[in-house]
Amino acid sequence: MAKTARTEPATPKKSSTRQAKKANPGMRQRMIAEAAYYRAERRGFVSGDTVQDWLEAEKEIDRSI
């Protein structure tokens, strides 16, 4: 009989948002900037607060990563 290697089941690695942010902060920032831009575009680039756009976009992206 041939011996077969016994393997343990792979356990998924947990990835927290903090780890994702640290992994590639430049990509995260670009994603936030793009999301903030689209928020401003939806309202026609008028009567809005760019800081609020950024903060809302930041929340949106952080939820998704």
Buried (B, 14 or more C-beta within 10 A) or exposed (E): EEEEEEEEEEEEEEEEEEEBBEEEEEEBEEBBBEBBBEBBEEEEEEEEEEEEBBEBBBEBBBEEB
